[in-house]
Amino acid sequence: MRKVYNFSAGPAMLPEEVLREAAEEMLDYQGSGMSVMEMSHRGKIFDGIIKDAEQDLRDLLSVPDNYKVLFMQGGAWTQFAAVPMNLMVNRKAVYIVTGQWAKKASQEAAKYGEVIIAASSEDQTFSYIPDCSDLEIPEDTDYVYICENNTIYGTKYHTLPDTKGHTLVADVSSCFLSEPMDITKYGVIYGGAQKNIGPAGVVIAIVREDLIRDDVLEGTPTMLKWKTHADNGSLFNTPPAYGIYICGKVFKWLKAQGGLEAVRDNNVKKAAILYDFLDESSLFKGTVRREDRSLMNVPFVTGNKDLDAEFVKAAEAQGLVSLKGHRSVGGMRASIYNAMPIEGVEKLVSFMKDFESSHKNG
Ligand SMILES: *Cc1c(COP(=O)(O)O)cnc(C)c1O
């Protein structure tokens, strides 16, 4: 049994079964006499690992054949630049700013072309998702960009923007594989692995084939050109091999849970335990508009900074760790990704109830 429940936004918890399996295979991967960390990425064994990982990911998300799956490095941040470099043929893109990550992505894109902010929720500390049903989108925009789940603020798009026929690009770092998605609605999705999929160091992009082109922006580094990785099965240079191996194990674990429908049902159940309590609590309050709540990241406050700090400290003593909220929101944030067991959420809520009753008259 693990000693703590880790509510960190990322790097975050991985399934215990996956970690145990990896530990067992650490010194001798399937009779090879080596760790996966030590073997050639051009060898037969690793070839099987990466091919299986890709296939399992395709199965989980029902990725259509005309999309490529790319395993890359550099985190989500590197894709903030790769997206415009690969897609900005007309040097124009629309961004919807629903938090720090979307904002940073838009600022990075502005180095390469014109960025139009079609909607933003910054006026209310990003506590909601703006109405995106009738955005002003120029005819010649290269794409429309969203951050689908806002890790810091705890909001999620429950309806995708109407892009009026333009390519939708989504950063799905913190909701990757948390529920089924219709990949055909997107041109590109990508995410860093360390939130919901695997170790830091791997970033996965799923890109529609017609968006993988040779005529990328002049000066695009070879490593940032999606075609480089697409043409080489993500083995152009040395990939983050051990990370991909762990991601592959997580994919198998998700399949064993019954696939993404079952994963979503479980995530809905877990989130409801926390949200239901926040809705009735006299001490703790959720910070996000109800209809925009994330299943993965749940920010909440007491309204009193000192009390927030006291709570975080007391929770830690109970093995409920990394509950401190992001510095731009304050308060607390519970990240309850796929690998967070329901018992962890139950224990958190039970502790919040105790904390509440002991502070009722305080
Ligand atoms: C964490 C996060 C990032 C940044 O990821 P890095 O891998 O550290 O670059 C970007 N977008 C979202 C939505 C995130 O949650």
The ligand as an SDF file (V2000), in Angstrom:
LIG
                    3D

 15 15  0  0  0  0  0  0  0  0999 V2000
    1.1960   21.2780  -17.0620 C   0  0  0  0  0  0  0  0  0  0  0  0
    0.5920   21.8510  -18.2820 C   0  0  0  0  0  0  0  0  0  0  0  0
    1.3720   22.4300  -19.2910 C   0  0  0  0  0  0  0  0  0  0  0  0
    2.8650   22.5430  -19.2000 C   0  0  0  0  0  0  0  0  0  0  0  0
    3.4170   21.3020  -19.3510 O   0  0  0  0  0  0  0  0  0  0  0  0
    5.0060   21.0570  -19.4470 P   0  0  0  0  0  0  0  0  0  0  0  0
    5.0690   19.6160  -19.8140 O   0  0  0  0  0  0  0  0  0  0  0  0
    5.5720   21.3820  -18.1190 O   0  0  0  0  0  0  0  0  0  0  0  0
    5.5320   21.9210  -20.5300 O   0  0  0  0  0  0  0  0  0  0  0  0
    0.7220   22.9040  -20.4040 C   0  0  0  0  0  0  0  0  0  0  0  0
   -0.6100   22.8330  -20.5280 N   0  0  0  0  0  0  0  0  0  0  0  0
   -1.3790   22.2970  -19.5800 C   0  0  0  0  0  0  0  0  0  0  0  0
   -2.8520   22.2380  -19.7550 C   0  0  0  0  0  0  0  0  0  0  0  0
   -0.8060   21.7870  -18.4270 C   0  0  0  0  0  0  0  0  0  0  0  0
   -1.5820   21.2650  -17.4690 O   0  0  0  0  0  0  0  0  0  0  0  0
  1  2  1  0
  2  3  1  0
  2 14  2  0
  3  4  1  0
  3 10  2  0
  4  5  1  0
  5  6  1  0
  6  7  2  0
  6  8  1  0
  6  9  1  0
 10 11  1  0
 11 12  2  0
 12 13  1  0
 12 14  1  0
 14 15  1  0
M  END
$$$$
